[in-house]
Amino acid sequence: MFARSLNDAAGQIGICLQQLMAPLGDLPVVQAMRYATSGGKRLRGFLVLETARLHGVDAARALYPAAAVEMLHAYSLVHDDLPCMDDDDLRRGQPTVHVKWDQATAVLAGDALQTLAFETLTRTEVSGDPLVRLELVATLARASGAQGMVLGQALDIAAETAPHPLTLPEITHLQDGKTGALIRWSAEAGAMMAGADVKPMRDYATALGLAFQIADDILDVEGDAAKAGKRLGKDAEAGKATFVSLLGLDGAKARAAELVDQAQAALAPFGAKADTLRQAARFVIARDK
Amino acid sequence: MFARSLNDAAGQIGICLQQLMAPLGDLPVVQAMRYATSGGKRLRGFLVLETARLHGVDAARALYPAAAVEMLHAYSLVHDDLPCMDDDDLRRGQPTVHVKWDQATAVLAGDALQTLAFETLTRTEVSGDPLVRLELVATLARASGAQGMVLGQALDIAAETAPHPLTLPEITHLQDGKTGALIRWSAEAGAMMAGADVKPMRDYATALGLAFQIADDILDVEGDAAKAGKRLGKDAEAGKATFVSLLGLDGAKARAAELVDQAQAALAPFGAKADTLRQAARFVIARDK
């Protein structure tokens, strides 16, 4: 049931991504942009569509911010997979961009995906109110820049050469930037488009984002690489602190379940209309990829 | 006289850049962002300030788009200097970012500079009219993305493995993206902020941008690496087609001078108020760095 909602959203976002990239021609860098945004769960885009629906925003409008956040996320993965960063050769069961093309194309494709994400949010289709479009641009920039996602990635790099493994508060801060900020933006986008209070969505997504990351750490230990479509066991191999190394496997699972309860609680004001978001919260800790 | 105008503008933009990056803390990635935006002629930022002045736009407002385009330009240089791209170890007489820090920091610093450029354009200080801010974001995205600057860079990479050297129309198209688009945006920004017709500034900057690139190719052959602050002679070494290889040294100089005349002609409607922009046009072909 939830899998179908997620799948439907992914399909619609895919069509929107195709349309947005159609005018860009067919150079390798553009092929790489299309490749990097194909596949994946599109959880962030789904959150945009679902929180927009919850706030009565037209789905046709919400598709653009959904596509934008997926492009932003894809750019971060393409750059993160580079040899000088995480050096991953497999993503979503396929060769990463720098393996399929080359590093220069991966750098440029990531750069242009970031640019197109911001350009997409300026389109009049997103909202008749220019202030809404500006707010989406400014908040996505803050979520993904040197005080959001890039901060998290920079802390992650710094951790590799730190004299001691990170503590629980340090890991939590790192992950709040690295994956949390973008997930939070995705959930808040629907409320922003409606001019509504973003607080309930922020609380929901903050708990959801952390649960998502703990689940990732659990998957890294317990998961099936074939299902996950990427190399697993990397963190333990590198001796990196994770939620599992800090809390133990059972402790991490208990913490993730607690966070899912918190996420659900934040949805109380919305009643049954928020059931799909409730399912999403359960999904993030039950997924196998 | 013109050198002083350019220098004054560079100083003011430097202060604005410092203020914009002050809240970002002091991680290596943020140090690298500051480093990458320090020094340089800041010609693009100067064009924003000068075209804003020409259109009666408050200088305090124009500083933000000027800083934004310098951040965008700096991100492109940091990524372009990477070993997988142009592999340059010297820029503006200093070690490039990946040499001073490492490649991962260079990728992330470039990424975050792009993000901050767009965020900066959304600030209310830029304009009281949200549509002006949105137009600046959308046009900078188009100028720098896969149909602008990144397109030019991608064509440049493709040229390296092309079966024959590029022709004059191909080089002109490549450079129009790689350096022309951002220079054009810089000159148009002042007109956009005033809600004025951008056509004269577009004509001025299109000629100026091409003259700038031809001058770069001439510098690559005739220049002094110590003054230029970067390695020269690379294009000839790599057997790449340039304006000099296609037109000859004298032909390239004649073409650049012709373009400067064209740029000047586009300024005719503005009379003596545009004298600094006229000087800028002469400067781009007379510079030694």
Interface residues (C-beta under 8 A of the other chain):
Chain A: P23 L24 G25 L27 P28 V29 V30 M33 Y75 S76 H79 L82 C84 M85 D102 Q103 A104 T105 V107 L108 G110 D111 A112 Q114 T115 L116 F118 E119 T122 P130 L131 R133 L134 V137 A138 A141 R142 S144 G145 A146 Q147 V150 L151 Q153 A154 L155 I157 A158
Chain B: P23 L24 G25 L27 P28 V29 V30 M33 Y75 S76 H79 L82 C84 M85 D102 Q103 A104 T105 V107 L108 G110 D111 A112 Q114 T115 L116 F118 E119 T122 P130 L131 R133 L134 V137 A138 A141 R142 S144 G145 A146 Q147 V150 L151 Q153 A154 L155 I157 A158
